[in-house]
Amino acid sequence: MYVLFWLVGGTFILLATIRDIQRHRTDTVSIFPWWAWFKVTRENNPPLYWTCIAAQFFMVAACLVFAFWTPFGD
């Protein structure tokens, strides 16, 4: 029912993640709420940078699962 919604959302997150990897910069919006949102660079804080990148890839995977998973056989 919401397959297109999840696929478009996952594609958007994937493209943003690829752009973040190319720029060596991301932000913490994927792992922290809005009040702890700040920019992270790969050079300044590598563990936090890779945690954010991993969280974004996890969200892409979750979007794919939600797009094709039908728990009640809809």
C-alpha positions in Angstrom: 0.0 0.0 0.0 2.8 2.4 0.9 5.4 0.8 -1.3 6.2 3.9 -3.3 6.4 6.0 -0.1 9.0 3.8 1.5 11.0 3.4 -1.8 11.1 7.1 -2.4 12.1 7.8 1.2 14.8 5.1 1.1 16.1 6.5 -2.2 16.3 10.0 -0.7 18.2 8.8 2.4 20.5 6.7 0.2 21.3 9.7 -2.1 21.9 11.9 1.0 24.2 9.3 2.5 26.2 9.0 -0.7 26.6 12.8 -0.8 27.7 12.9 2.8 30.4 10.2 2.2 31.7 12.2 -0.8 31.8 15.4 1.2 33.3 13.7 4.3 30.7 15.6 6.3 27.3 14.7 7.8 25.1 15.7 10.7 23.7 13.9 13.7 20.0 14.2 12.7 19.8 10.4 12.1 20.9 9.4 15.6 20.0 12.4 17.8 16.8 14.5 18.1 16.6 18.0 16.8 18.1 19.6 19.9 21.4 17.7 19.6 21.7 18.2 15.8 25.2 19.3 14.7 27.6 18.9 11.9 30.2 16.1 12.0 33.3 15.7 9.8 35.2 12.5 9.2 38.5 14.2 10.2 37.3 15.8 13.5 35.3 12.9 14.9 35.5 9.6 12.9 33.6 7.4 15.3 30.6 9.7 15.4 30.8 10.3 11.6 30.7 6.5 10.9 27.9 6.0 13.4 25.8 8.6 11.5 26.6 7.0 8.2 25.8 3.5 9.5 22.5 4.8 11.0 21.6 6.3 7.6 22.3 3.0 5.9 20.2 1.2 8.5 17.3 3.6 7.7 17.6 2.7 4.0 17.4 -1.0 4.9 14.4 -0.4 7.1 12.7 1.5 4.3 13.2 -1.5 2.0 11.9 -3.9 4.6 8.8 -1.7 5.3 8.2 -1.4 1.5 7.9 -5.1 0.9 6.9 -6.6 4.2 3.2 -7.3 4.6 2.6 -8.7 8.0 -1.1 -9.4 7.4 -1.0 -10.4 3.8 -2.5 -7.2 2.4 
